[in-house]
Amino acid sequence: MDRFTSMSVFVKAVELGSFRAAADALQMSSQFVGKHVQALEQHLGVQLLHRTTRRQALTDFGRAYVERAKSILQEMEQAEQLAAETRAVPMGRLRINAPVSFGMHTLAPRLPEYMLAHPQVEVELALSNRAVDLVEEGYEAVFRVGVLQDSGLIARVLAPYRLVVCAAPAYLRRHARLKTPWDLQQHECLCFAHTELRTHWSFDGPEGRIVVPVKSRLVADHGEPLLHAALAGLGIILQPLEVVQPALNDARLVQLLPGYGVPSRPLHLVYAHNRRVTPKLRSFIDFAVGAFGQAA
């Protein structure tokens, strides 16, 4: 007899208190239930039950064995459920949150690929630069830029978020040329309201890490207003490459300080550790890692 089937029958008989009750629940004869238990005892070489004509009682070994058997059967059920979910078709509403610039310039152009591949998934995308509470606000997956706090979330590492410092030719014609990051202190900088970028910009150069205090007449919590101000010649911006790339390509903006690198910012996709990874969530995680992972 199959050992796991015999184990299941034995656990059911213990839970229901008799072979007859187990037989009714499992739709088999009570004699067949007894044969399963006997086969299990023969395999183990240890008695599991004290049986009389009127009652049955667990032996000391049987009491310990039934608890371990329950755990094994539960793990088997979970493993089979995982396989079933792997085969299942992703479907249902998927709520995602992302920072505004990343969402508009990086995620949005690639998101149709995911939706075309998974036509039964409905995506609800929210863009925000604040640190949303994934659990409280009901998001299943959230993109986060910057160093993660210890929040107990599961994080998938994606390719670092690259930043570029640049300005319009019209601004550069009216102001002194930048030779080092320290020269930014004599220039108009257009600052991002979130994180340390509001007041300090960092660079890596021949002398190591440089952190420069900056000031601005315009501070915004989205990158797009800063981009428009830079294109109008109002000042220098430090923004993600995806935001400024089109303007760099057609020379409306010029990249500055080529001898100095801007430290990239970590990018993660996070989800709750206690959330069951459904087929729709798994499919989106796989998509995000493929589209925005380290190789990308």
N, C-alpha and C positions, 0 to 999 in steps of 0.2 A: 504493500500500500504506500501511497505517496506520504512522505513524512510530514510535510507541511499541512496536508489535508487532515491527517490524524491529529496533529497539534491543534488545528482549528476546531475539530470535533471535541477534543478533550477540554479545551477552554470553554466551549459552549456548554458542555455538560456540567462543568464546575459553576459557571455563571448562572445557569438555570436550575441547578440543584438535582438533576436526575437525568438518566439516559433517555427516559420517555419524553421529557420536555425538550431535550436537545434533538431527539429524533423528529418530533413534531416541527420544531423550528427549522431543521435542516432538510425536512421532507425525505427522511430515510427511516428504516426500521430501527427499533431500539437494539436489536441484535447486531445490526451493522455498526451502530455507535459503539457497542461493547467491543466489537472486533477491532475498531480503530484504536481504542484505548489500550487493548491488549497488545496490538502491534507496536504501539509507542513504548509500552513498558518492556516488551521484548527487545526492542532496539536499544533502549537505554540501559537495560539490565537492572532496573530499579522499579519497585512498586510505587505507583502514583496514588492509588485509591485503596482504602479499606472498604470492601463491599460485603454487604449482607443481603438477605432477601428483602429487608425493609428499608435500608438506608445505605448511603455511601459517605465516606469521609476522607479528606485528603491526608496522606501521610506527611511527615515533616518535609521530606524531599518534594512531594507533590505540591505542597504549599509554596515552596520556593520556586519550583519549576513553572507553575502556572503564571506567576508574575513575570518571569523572564520570557515565557512564551507569549504573553500578551504584548510585551514590548517588541518582540521580534515580528509578530503579526502586524502590529501597528506600523512598524518601519517598512514592512513589505507593502502594505496598503499605500503608504505615502510614496514609495518608489514607483508603484504602478500608476498612482495618480499623476506623478511627474511625467511619466511616459505618455499618459493620456493627454496631458496638457501640451506636451511637445508636439503631438500629432494634431492637436486641435487647431482650428482656423482662428487667427486673431480676429476679434470682433468686439464691438461696443465702443463707448465713449472713452477717450484717453485725454486727460487734462495735463497740459504741459505748461511750464513757466520758463522764461528765459530773459536775460538782460536785453534791453531795447536794441542797442546797436548790433549785438550778436544775433538777436532774433530777426531783425530786419535785413541785415546784409549777409549773414552766413547761413542761418537756419532756414529762413523763408525760401531762398532759391532752391534748396535741396528737399524741403518738406514734400513737394508734390511727388517726388520719387517714392517716398515711403507710402503715401496714400494711394498711388497707382498700384503699388505692389500688394497693398492690403486693403482692398475695396470695402471690406466690411467694418473697418475701423473709422470712427468719427473722432476727429481731433479738435480739441478746444485749446487754443494757444493764447496765453496771456503774456504780455511783455511788460516788464517792470524792472527798474534798477534798485528797488528796495529788496532787502533780504526777506523773502516770503517764508512763512511757516508752512512747510510742505504738508505736514500732517493736519494741522488745524484748518488750513484753507483747502484741503482736499485735492492737492496735486499728486499725480502718480510719479512724475519725473520732473526734475528741475535742473536746468543748466546754471552753474555758478562759476563766476570769474573771480579769481583771487584765492588767497589761502583759506582753506576750510577751517571753521571752528570745529571742536570736538562735539558734534551734535548727535552721535549715535547713528548717523545715516550711512547707507552703503554708497560709496563713490566709485565711479568708473573714470579713470584718468583719460582725458582727451588731449589733443595737441595743444601746446601752450598758445595763449592769445598774444599775438604780436602787436606792438605799438610802434608808431612812427611819429617823429616830430617834423613838422613842415609848415610852410607859409606860402602866401601868394606872391608872385613876382612884383605886384604893385606895392606890397608892404616892404619887400626887400629893397626896392629902389629908394624908399624913403628912410631907411634905417641902416645903421652900421652893420657890417658883415659879422656873423657869429663865427668865432674861432674855437671857443670851448663852451661847454655847458654853462660855465659861470657867467658868460656874456648874457644869458637869458635874464639876469637881474636888471639889465638896462633895456629890456624889451617888454612889449605888451604880450602877455600870455593869456590864452583863452582857456579857462580851466573847467574841468569836469567836477561837478559838485560832490560826487561820492568818493570815498577812500582818500588816501593821502595825496592823490593827484590834484586836489583842490589847492594845496599850498606848497607841495614839494614834488619835483620831478627828479627821477634817478637815471643815471647813465653809467655804463661800463666803458672805461677807456684805458689807455696805457698805464695810468697811475692807479687803476682800480676803480671801485665803486664811488661815484660822486652823487651827492644828494644836494640839489640846488633849490633854495627857496624861490618861489615865483609869486607874482601878483597879477591880478587881472581886473579889468573893468567889467568883464562879462563872465559870469559863472552860470553854468547850466547843468541840469541833471540828465540831459540827453546829448548824445554826440552830434546830432544833426544841426541844432542851432549853432553849435561851435563851428561846424563845417561851413555853414553859410556865412558866418562872420569872418572866417579865415579867407574864404573866396572873395569876400568884399574888401580884403586888405586890412582888416581890423587888428590882426595879431597873429601869433604863432600858436598852433595847436599840437597836442600830443594825443593821438587817437588811434584806434585799431586800424590795422592795414586795410581791412575790408571796407572801412568807411571812406578812407581817403584814396584808395587805389585808382578809381576812375579819374579823379582829378589829377593824380600824379601821371597817369598814362597820357593825358592830353595837355600836360604842362600848365594846368591852371593852379597847381600847387607844386612846390619844389621841396624835396626832402633836404633837411638840414643836418649839420654835424655828422657827416659820413664816417668820421673816424671814431665815433662813439656809438655804442649800441645801447638801445633802450631795453632794460630787463623785461622779458616776456612775463605774462601773468598766467598762473595756473588756470586751467579750465576743466571742470568736472561735470559729469551727469550724476545726480544723486537721487536716491529713492529710499523709502523707509525700510529699515531692516526687518520689521515685523509685517510688512506687506507681502502677501502672496504674489509671486511673480507670475502673473497671468500670461497667456499667449500674446495678448496685445502689448503688454509691458515688455516682455522678453523680445518681441519683434522690434520694438522701438529702441531698446537698448542696443541690440545688434546693429540696427540701422545707424544709430548715433556713433557707435564705435567705428563702424566702417566708413562713415562719411567724415567724421571729425576726429578720428583717433590719431595716434602718433604718426602712423604711416601717411595719413592724409596731409 
